[in-house]
């Protein structure tokens, strides 16, 4: 530690303490060596650029995509939709009157919004049980505030963009969110109903692959073939315990990941600061 820091803390510095000059910028102590400060700022700039690329730019892209979809949307408020909405509200025990739209710019149903939540459907003709199951699936997303959690996970990914495990955890988090909604929709379903639901997911996947559709990050189907295969298997087998185990493992991982990352970052900053101090002393 430098003599200057000892004096600032009100202690008498030891005889072996070396003096290192610091400058005070708005309460932040910076070593008065321009080239070394540039190196520290450059490291911070690299992290900030990565955080912007993986969170701010991604968020801006999805907001723009959602705005395009909204411009080409029309509220879907038929008697059939109103009856299904009332049925779902009664079954889920919610009073949320979520508005439902149809859009020509999306190929898959999805829910969006944090304060003003809404559900968007493609122009694909859906009716009967298929329409009810998809609507309930997206309604459950809104009730559970999955959109807010998704935004939070995007922010976490932006902060820790340099860590490879965070990509896996984010993908698993979104995937388990879809599985949890599927489980709720199929809570009392038999094998035949599960088969019909799996067929519905596959048909929506085919419809969502059409050209000319605006891509939005959250949706009833995923673009990953591996994830869709896992989802179909989960629908048919109904492995509720497995899905919950994955979510629990993710929560444990996240709880351990944050302090470990903070400790590693603090050690790295300390080592970097020590190197700067030594360079400032000319050793």
C-alpha positions in Angstrom: 0.0 0.0 0.0 1.3 3.5 -0.8 2.4 6.2 1.8 -0.4 8.4 0.4 -3.1 5.8 1.2 -1.7 5.4 4.7 -1.9 9.1 5.3 -5.4 9.3 3.9 -6.6 6.7 6.4 -5.0 8.6 9.2 -2.2 6.2 10.0 1.5 6.7 10.3 3.0 4.9 7.3 5.7 2.2 8.0 9.4 3.0 7.1 9.4 0.7 4.1 6.3 2.3 2.5 7.0 3.9 -0.9 5.3 7.0 -2.1 3.1 6.7 -5.2 1.3 9.8 -6.4 -2.4 9.7 -7.0 -4.8 12.2 -8.5 -8.4 12.7 -7.2 -11.0 12.7 -10.0 -14.4 13.2 -8.4 -13.5 11.1 -5.4 -11.8 8.4 -7.5 -8.1 7.9 -6.9 -6.1 7.4 -10.0 -2.3 6.9 -10.3 -0.8 10.0 -12.0 0.7 8.0 -14.8 -1.1 8.6 -18.1 0.0 5.5 -20.0 -0.9 3.2 -17.1 -4.3 4.8 -16.7 -5.0 4.4 -20.4 -4.4 0.6 -20.0 -6.9 0.4 -17.1 -9.5 2.5 -19.0 -8.9 0.2 -22.1 -9.7 -2.9 -20.1 -12.9 -1.3 -18.8 -13.8 -0.1 -22.3 -13.5 -3.7 -23.6 -15.9 -4.9 -20.9 -18.3 -2.0 -21.5 -18.3 -2.7 -25.3 -19.1 -6.3 -24.7 -21.9 -5.5 -22.3 -23.4 -3.1 -24.8 -23.2 -5.6 -27.6 -24.8 -8.4 -25.7 -27.5 -6.5 -23.8 -28.2 -3.0 -25.1 -27.9 -3.8 -28.8 -29.8 -7.1 -28.3 -32.5 -5.3 -26.4 -32.7 -2.5 -29.0 -33.0 -5.1 -31.8 -35.9 -7.0 -30.0 -37.7 -3.7 -29.2 -37.4 -2.7 -32.9 -38.7 -6.2 -33.9 -41.6 -5.9 -31.5 -42.5 -2.4 -32.8 -42.6 -3.8 -36.3 -44.9 -6.6 -35.3 -47.2 -4.2 -33.4 -47.5 -1.9 -36.4 -48.9 -4.9 -38.4 -51.2 -6.2 -35.7 -54.9 -6.0 -35.1 -56.7 -6.9 -31.9 -58.3 -10.3 -31.9 -61.4 -9.9 -29.9 -63.9 -12.4 -31.2 -66.5 -14.1 -29.0 -64.5 -17.4 -29.2 -61.4 -15.6 -27.9 -63.3 -13.9 -25.1 -64.8 -17.2 -23.9 -61.3 -18.9 -24.0 -59.8 -16.0 -22.1 -62.5 -16.2 -19.4 -62.0 -20.0 -19.1 -58.2 -19.6 -18.8 -58.6 -16.8 -16.2 -60.9 -19.0 -14.1 -58.5 -22.1 -14.4 -55.4 -20.1 -13.5 -57.1 -18.0 -10.9 -56.0 -14.7 -12.3 -57.8 -11.4 -13.0 -55.4 -10.2 -15.7 -57.3 -9.1 -18.9 -54.5 -9.6 -21.3 -55.1 -8.3 -24.8 -54.7 -10.6 -27.8 -53.5 -9.6 -31.3 -53.0 -11.1 -34.7 -50.0 -10.0 -36.8 -48.8 -10.7 -40.3 -45.2 -10.1 -39.2 -44.7 -13.1 -36.9 -44.7 -16.8 -37.6 -45.1 -18.0 -34.0 -47.3 -17.0 -31.0 -45.5 -15.1 -28.2 -46.2 -12.8 -25.2 -44.6 -9.5 -24.7 -44.7 -6.5 -22.3 -44.0 -6.0 -18.7 -46.6 -3.4 -17.6 -49.0 -3.6 -20.6 -48.8 -7.3 -21.4 -50.1 -8.7 -24.7 -50.2 -11.9 -26.6 -49.5 -12.0 -30.4 -50.6 -14.7 -32.8 -49.6 -15.2 -36.5 -52.2 -15.2 -39.3 -52.1 -19.0 -39.2 -55.6 -20.4 -38.7 -56.0 -21.9 -35.3 -59.2 -23.1 -33.6 -60.6 -25.5 -31.0 -58.2 -27.2 -28.6 -55.0 -26.0 -30.5 -55.9 -22.4 -30.0 -56.9 -22.9 -26.4 -53.6 -24.7 -25.5 -51.4 -22.0 -27.1 -53.4 -19.2 -25.6 -53.1 -20.8 -22.1 -49.4 -21.4 -22.6 -48.8 -17.7 -23.4 -51.2 -16.6 -20.6 -49.2 -18.6 -18.1 -46.0 -16.8 -19.3 -47.7 -13.4 -18.5 -49.1 -14.5 -15.1 -45.6 -15.7 -14.1 -43.9 -12.6 -15.4 -41.5 -14.6 -17.5 -41.0 -11.6 -19.7 -39.5 -9.7 -16.8 -37.3 -12.7 -15.8 -36.1 -13.0 -19.4 -35.1 -9.3 -19.4 -33.2 -9.9 -16.2 -31.4 -12.8 -17.7 -30.4 -10.8 -20.7 -28.9 -8.2 -18.4 -27.0 -10.8 -16.5 -25.6 -12.2 -19.7 -24.6 -8.6 -20.8 -22.7 -8.1 -17.5 -21.0 -11.5 -17.7 -20.6 -11.7 -21.5 -17.0 -12.9 -21.1 -18.0 -16.1 -19.2 -18.8 -19.0 -21.4 -21.1 -20.8 -18.9 -23.5 -17.8 -18.8 -24.7 -18.6 -22.3 -25.5 -22.2 -21.4 -27.3 -21.1 -18.3 -29.4 -18.4 -20.1 -30.4 -20.9 -22.8 -31.4 -23.5 -20.2 -33.3 -20.9 -18.2 -35.4 -20.0 -21.3 -35.9 -23.6 -22.2 -37.1 -24.6 -18.7 -39.5 -21.7 -18.8 -41.2 -23.2 -21.9 -41.2 -26.6 -20.3 -42.8 -25.3 -17.1 -45.6 -23.7 -19.2 -46.1 -26.9 -21.1 -46.5 -28.8 -17.9 -49.1 -26.4 -16.6 -51.1 -26.7 -19.8 -50.9 -30.5 -19.8 -51.3 -30.9 -16.1 -54.4 -33.2 -16.4 -53.7 -34.4 -20.0 -53.6 -38.1 -21.0 -51.2 -39.6 -23.6 -53.5 -38.8 -26.6 -53.7 -35.1 -25.5 -50.0 -34.9 -25.1 -49.5 -36.4 -28.6 -51.8 -33.7 -30.0 -49.9 -31.0 -28.2 -46.6 -32.3 -29.5 -48.0 -32.3 -33.0 -49.2 -28.7 -32.5 -45.7 -27.6 -31.5 -44.2 -29.3 -34.6 -46.8 -27.6 -36.9 -46.1 -24.2 -35.4 -42.4 -24.8 -35.9 -43.0 -25.5 -39.6 -45.2 -22.3 -39.9 -42.6 -20.2 -38.0 -39.9 -21.1 -40.5 -41.6 -19.3 -43.4 -39.7 -16.4 -45.0 -40.6 -12.8 -44.5 -41.3 -13.0 -40.8 -39.9 -10.6 -38.2 -37.7 -12.5 -35.7 -38.6 -11.9 -32.0 -36.5 -13.5 -29.3 -39.3 -15.1 -27.2 -41.9 -17.3 -28.8 -43.9 -20.5 -28.6 -41.3 -22.4 -30.6 -37.5 -22.3 -30.6 -35.2 -22.2 -33.7 -32.9 -24.8 -32.0 -33.5 -28.3 -33.3 -32.0 -29.9 -30.2 -34.2 -27.8 -27.8 -37.3 -28.7 -29.8 -36.4 -32.4 -29.7 -36.0 -32.2 -25.9 -39.3 -30.3 -25.6 -41.2 -32.9 -27.6 -39.7 -35.8 -25.5 -40.7 -33.9 -22.3 -44.2 -33.3 -23.5 -44.7 -37.0 -24.3 -43.1 -38.3 -21.1 -44.2 -35.6 -18.8 -40.9 -35.5 -16.8 -42.0 -32.9 -14.3 -39.3 -33.8 -11.8 -36.6 -33.6 -14.4 -37.6 -30.1 -15.4 -37.7 -29.0 -11.8 -34.3 -30.5 -11.1 -32.9 -28.6 -14.0 -34.4 -25.3 -12.7 -33.1 -26.1 -9.2 -29.6 -26.9 -10.5 -29.7 -23.6 -12.4 -30.6 -21.6 -9.3 -27.8 -23.3 -7.3 -25.4 -22.6 -10.1 -26.5 -18.9 -10.3 -26.2 -18.5 -6.5 -22.6 -19.9 -6.6 -21.7 -18.2 -9.8 -22.2 -14.6 -8.6 -19.9 -14.6 -5.6 -17.2 -16.7 -7.4 -17.2 -14.2 -10.3 -17.0 -11.3 -7.9 -14.1 -12.8 -6.0 -12.3 -13.6 -9.2 -12.8 -10.1 -10.5 -11.6 -8.5 -7.3 -8.5 -10.7 -7.3 -7.9 -9.7 -11.0 -8.3 -6.0 -10.2 -6.0 -6.3 -7.2 -3.3 -8.0 -9.3 -3.7 -5.4 -12.0 -3.5 -2.6 -9.5 -0.4 -4.1 -8.0 1.2 -4.3 -11.4 0.4 -0.6 -12.0 1.9 0.4 -8.6 5.1 -1.5 -9.4 5.3 0.1 -12.8 4.7 3.6 -11.3 7.6 3.0 -8.9 9.8 1.9 -11.8 10.4 -1.6 -10.4 
